[in-house]
Amino acid sequence: MSELSISEIGLKVGLEIHQQLATNKKLFCNCKPIESEEYSIKFQRKLRAVKSELGEYDPAALFEKSKSKTIVYYANKESSCLVEQDEEPPHNLDNDAKKLALVIAKSLNSKIFNEIYPMRKTVIDGSNTTGFQRTMLISQGGYIEVEGDKVGVQAICLEEDAAKLLGDKGNIREYSLDRLGVPLLEIALDPVKGDSKKIKKIALSLGRLLRSTKKVTRGIGSIRQDVNVSVRDGGAVVEVKGVQQLDQLEKVVEFEAKRQFGLVKIAEKLRNSGFKGISKKENIFDITANWKDCKSKIIQKALKENSIIKAIKIENFLGMFGYTPFEGIRLGKEIGQLVKYYGIGGVFHSDELPNYGIEDKDITIVKNILKVNQNDAFLIIAAPSSKIDFAINSIINRLEEAKKGVPAETRLATQTGETVFLRPRPGASRMYPETDIPPISVSNQELENASKNIPKSWDESLLELQKKYELNPQLSEQIFDSRYIELFEKIVEKIKVNPTFVASILCSTITNLERNGLNSKLLSEENIAKSFQLLEEGKIAKESIEIIYENIMSGKSQSIDEALKNASIEAIDEVKVEEIIIEIIENNQEIVKNQKERSVGPLMGIVMKELRGKVSGEIVNNLLLKNIKKKLESI
């Protein structure tokens, strides 16, 4: 959608930034926040929804309970203890995390409370072993300046990060406890009007302020943006979770604006269609026996798995499932995404049939059973008996909400920038006081210390970086915004190597390899630092570094030494290099005669093809030019 159309539909976006804090231990225990792929502990749980203190169930918790998942946890003794396993009460709050939260609150001009009350936030998707997340409100109010405008801060909370999802298949969901309990700062901003580019600038500015503290974790997954999106006449706010990159954020906002505006258009058409709703008893039929001869592979598979097949009649709904106000936006797709979160493959609707092996005779059977009229539609759903009624109730509720416009729900951002249904929006009943931790006081001295430690602005930090390492403005910005800024400073302070070259490798070379589908997570900071150490010692050439990284990021090697061996990289002295160059010049005398000193270009490619990674291009260029001149003199 264009910026003009986005502004016309009254787009509002509120950002919630979740940033891991770089502390030496977790929030409520002494475990170090490190990740591991080796687990010595394994256990499983079943989580269930419980009523709040007011006697109410949280809708998001009820939705997760309906999936009836078994949660399997994996843990490493170095990164988690009995606190993460919910076998021991939480320890005292990590003081470093508290100090940093106060500094960031002061940086955002937010009003800090003199007493902090830890709360429990009900979460039963398995990401917390306890069935809740510990969180505490640090401050409210404040603002951040973005290109001269002030964007308000609603609240700042200090909380535990969730466990890391490893897999979700069938009735089993698996998590690692490495990340559970890592200090996490949540900053919720006021909703703002504008286009996706403006939202991206706000997120970038807030991220830079956090990075200026030099006390926050870098890298994929360490900062996440949740986005609250609404449009004029939409009826509700939608929360989109799991946005990890700024480019993805821009796409998500644009897609969600288009989706919600499309749902408004669908609602307008529904209100004029005569659709009144669905009578659960009269309009739902079990057709399992009637469809036993259906040739659809999907239906036959469901029958073999002893699933139940039900048909739902929707009066005055003809054409509404397939109605597409914008490309990719239709109610049939919304319903399909909804049932998938019950572990159900999907649904068939009358606007897309006959298809998928379902024939006219099968449709006739359904129409006769349901007594479908000319303006009616129907849905077919196949699912296990334990899930089908939950799914049908959700479908009925979703169709009722379709008349109003946009339903209040939580959605998940995809890598392509779209969003998919995740769960209903949580209610106020999900929060209740933490009974294991007393209120935490904030002294005047702590507030004074926080005020004294407010970090430099991003502009000041960037200028300092630029001057200290003699970087150009563009490269300074790239390295500051990257996850490698601390590593960059360590390398250039310990190793005698050009800072511009180091920054270029970290920002450009690694990024380009990532764009080619290689995994930068396989490239450890230790391996990166060692590659520059070998360069300083003259054991590898500059050109070798990309080859080494490519070898490791592709999974072919796990270490620098292994990559050197697998890629056949070894430094050779200039005498040997010159011998090879002289031989290449002799074999290409015609090029030298015709192009004279300009023959450096084509011969450079021939030499580097043979010596790639073994010698620097600068040395090759100088030796080529020297020996070409000699050859021309002899000719």
C-alpha positions, 0 to 999 in steps of 0.5 A, spaced: 500 500 500 502 507 498 504 511 504 498 516 502 493 510 502 496 508 509 495 515 512 488 515 509 485 509 513 488 512 520 493 507 521 496 507 528 502 503 531 505 502 538 511 499 539 514 495 544 521 494 545 524 487 548 531 488 550 536 483 553 540 486 558 548 484 558 549 482 565 553 477 568 547 472 571 540 471 570 534 476 573 532 471 579 538 466 580 546 466 579 546 462 573 550 465 567 546 467 561 549 463 556 547 458 550 548 451 549 546 446 544 548 440 549 543 438 555 544 434 561 537 435 563 530 433 560 523 433 563 516 435 561 510 438 564 502 439 562 500 446 564 493 448 565 489 455 566 487 457 572 482 463 575 485 469 577 484 473 583 477 475 581 475 468 579 476 469 571 480 465 566 485 469 561 482 468 554 489 467 551 491 462 557 484 458 555 486 458 548 493 455 549 490 450 554 485 447 548 491 445 544 493 440 550 500 440 549 505 436 552 511 441 554 518 438 554 524 442 557 531 441 556 537 444 560 544 445 561 547 445 569 551 451 567 545 456 564 540 454 568 538 451 575 532 449 580 529 456 579 528 455 572 525 448 573 520 451 578 523 447 583 526 452 588 523 459 589 526 465 586 533 468 589 534 476 590 533 481 584 540 482 580 542 488 582 546 490 575 539 489 572 536 493 576 541 499 576 541 498 568 533 499 568 534 505 572 539 508 567 535 507 561 528 509 565 532 516 566 535 516 559 528 516 557 525 522 562 521 516 565 518 517 572 521 512 576 517 509 582 520 509 589 517 502 590 517 496 585 512 490 585 514 484 582 508 481 578 506 474 575 503 474 568 500 468 566 503 464 560 501 457 559 504 456 552 510 453 555 515 458 554 515 459 562 516 452 566 512 456 572 506 458 567 507 465 568 512 470 567 515 475 572 515 482 571 515 489 574 513 496 572 519 500 573 517 507 571 511 510 567 511 516 562 517 520 559 519 520 551 524 519 546 526 524 541 526 522 533 528 527 528 525 533 532 519 530 534 517 527 541 514 520 542 511 518 548 513 512 553 507 509 556 511 504 561 518 501 562 518 494 565 524 489 567 522 482 566 524 475 565 526 473 558 522 466 556 525 459 554 527 458 547 522 454 542 526 448 539 520 445 536 513 444 536 510 438 532 503 434 534 502 434 541 509 435 543 512 442 544 520 443 546 524 448 549 531 450 552 531 453 558 538 457 556 534 463 555 529 463 561 530 468 566 535 472 562 534 480 564 529 483 559 527 490 559 520 492 556 519 499 553 512 500 551 511 507 547 505 511 545 501 509 539 503 514 533 500 516 526 504 515 520 507 510 515 511 504 516 518 508 515 516 513 521 515 507 525 522 504 523 525 510 525 522 510 532 525 503 533 532 505 530 532 511 535 530 507 541 535 501 539 541 506 538 539 509 545 539 502 548 546 500 545 549 507 547 549 504 554 554 498 552 550 494 557 545 490 552 546 484 548 547 484 541 545 479 536 539 476 533 533 474 538 536 479 543 532 485 541 525 484 539 519 488 537 512 487 538 507 492 534 500 494 536 497 496 530 490 499 529 486 502 523 480 507 523 473 503 524 477 497 525 474 496 532 480 493 535 488 493 536 492 487 534 498 485 537 504 482 532 509 479 536 516 476 534 519 482 529 527 481 530 529 486 524 528 493 522 526 491 515 521 486 517 518 491 522 517 496 516 514 490 512 509 487 518 506 494 519 505 495 511 502 488 511 498 489 517 495 495 515 493 492 508 490 486 512 486 490 517 483 495 512 481 489 508 477 486 514 474 493 514 471 492 507 469 485 508 465 487 515 462 492 510 460 487 505 457 482 511 453 487 514 449 488 508 449 481 506 443 478 511 448 474 515 446 473 522 450 468 525 451 461 526 446 456 530 451 451 533 446 445 534 442 446 527 447 448 523 453 443 525 452 436 522 457 430 523 458 427 516 464 422 517 459 416 515 457 420 509 464 422 506 467 415 507 467 414 499 470 421 498 476 420 494 480 426 497 487 424 499 486 429 505 479 426 507 481 419 506 488 420 511 483 424 516 479 418 516 484 413 517 487 417 523 480 416 526 478 424 525 471 426 525 469 430 519 463 436 520 460 440 516 458 447 518 452 451 514 453 459 514 446 462 512 447 468 507 454 467 507 455 466 499 462 468 496 464 471 503 470 466 504 473 468 497 472 475 497 478 479 496 478 486 497 486 486 497 491 481 494 492 475 499 486 478 504 480 474 505 476 471 510 477 463 508 485 464 509 483 467 516 479 461 518 485 457 515 490 460 520 486 459 526 485 452 526 492 451 524 493 453 531 489 447 534 494 442 530 489 442 525 491 442 517 485 446 515 478 447 513 475 447 506 470 452 504 464 452 499 467 458 495 473 453 493 470 447 492 470 442 488 477 442 489 483 438 493 479 431 490 473 433 493 468 432 487 461 435 485 457 429 488 461 430 495 458 437 495 451 435 493 451 430 499 453 436 504 448 441 501 442 436 502 444 434 509 445 442 511 439 444 507 443 449 503 440 455 500 442 459 494 445 464 498 448 460 503 455 457 504 458 452 508 465 449 511 468 442 512 473 441 518 476 434 519 480 433 526 480 429 532 474 428 537 479 432 542 480 438 538 474 439 533 469 442 538 474 447 540 476 449 533 468 449 531 467 454 537 473 458 535 470 459 527 463 461 530 466 466 534 471 468 528 465 469 523 461 473 529 467 478 529 468 478 522 461 483 522 465 488 526 471 488 522 478 487 526 478 482 532 482 483 538 488 478 537 495 476 537 499 475 531 506 472 529 510 476 524 513 471 519 520 472 515 516 475 509 513 480 513 506 477 513 502 476 520 499 469 522 494 468 527 497 466 534 492 467 540 487 471 542 489 478 546 490 477 553 485 480 558 487 484 565 486 477 569 492 475 567 496 479 572 497 478 579 502 479 585 508 475 585 508 472 592 515 469 593 518 476 592 517 482 597 516 489 594 523 492 591 525 499 594 528 504 590 533 509 594 534 516 592 542 515 592 540 509 586 536 515 582 542 520 583 547 514 580 542 513 575 542 520 573 549 520 573 550 514 568 546 517 563 549 514 556 552 519 551 547 520 545 547 516 539 550 522 535 556 523 540 557 516 540 558 515 533 562 521 532 567 518 538 567 512 534 569 515 528 574 519 531 577 514 535 578 509 529 578 514 523 572 511 520 568 514 515 561 516 517 557 511 513 562 505 516 561 508 523 554 508 523 554 500 520 559 498 526 555 501 531 548 498 529 551 492 528 552 486 533 559 486 533 561 493 536 564 490 542 568 485 538 570 490 533 573 494 539 577 488 542 580 486 536 583 493 534 585 494 541 589 488 541 591 487 534 595 491 529 590 491 524 587 497 520 580 498 523 577 500 517 578 493 514 576 490 520 569 494 520 568 492 513 569 485 514 564 485 520 559 489 517 560 487 509 563 481 508 559 477 513 552 480 511 554 478 504 555 471 506 548 471 510 545 474 504 547 468 500 544 463 505 550 462 510 549 461 517 553 467 521 551 463 528 556 458 526 562 463 526 564 464 533 567 471 536 573 467 538 574 464 530 573 472 528 578 474 533 583 469 531 582 470 523 585 477 525 590 475 529 593 470 524 593 476 519 597 480 523 602 474 524 602 474 516 600 467 516 594 468 512 592 474 507 587 479 507 583 475 502 583 469 506 578 471 511 572 471 506 574 464 504 575 462 512 568 465 514 565 462 508 567 455 510 565 455 517 558 459 515 557 453 510 558 448 516 564 445 512 568 447 518 568 448 525 574 452 527 579 456 523 585 451 523 580 446 520 577 451 515 585 453 513 586 445 511 579 444 508 580 450 503 587 449 502 589 456 505 597 457 506 601 463 506 607 463 501 613 468 501 614 473 495 619 469 492 614 464 490 609 469 488 614 472 484 616 466 480 608 464 479 607 471 476 613 471 471 611 464 469 604 467 468 607 473 464 611 468 460 604 464 458 601 471 456 606 475 452 601 477 447 596 480 452 602 484 455 605 486 448 598 489 446 595 492 452 602 494 455 601 496 463 594 495 462 595 488 462 595 488 469 588 488 470 587 481 466 593 478 468 591 480 476 585 475 475 589 469 472 594 470 478 588 471 483 585 465 481 591 461 482 593 464 489 586 466 492 587 466 499 594 465 499 597 472 498 594 479 498 592 483 492 596 489 493 602 484 493 600 481 487 598 488 484 605 491 485 609 484 483 605 484 477 606 491 475 614 490 476 615 484 472 610 487 466 615 493 466 621 488 465 618 484 460 616 490 456 623 493 457 626 486 454 621 486 448 
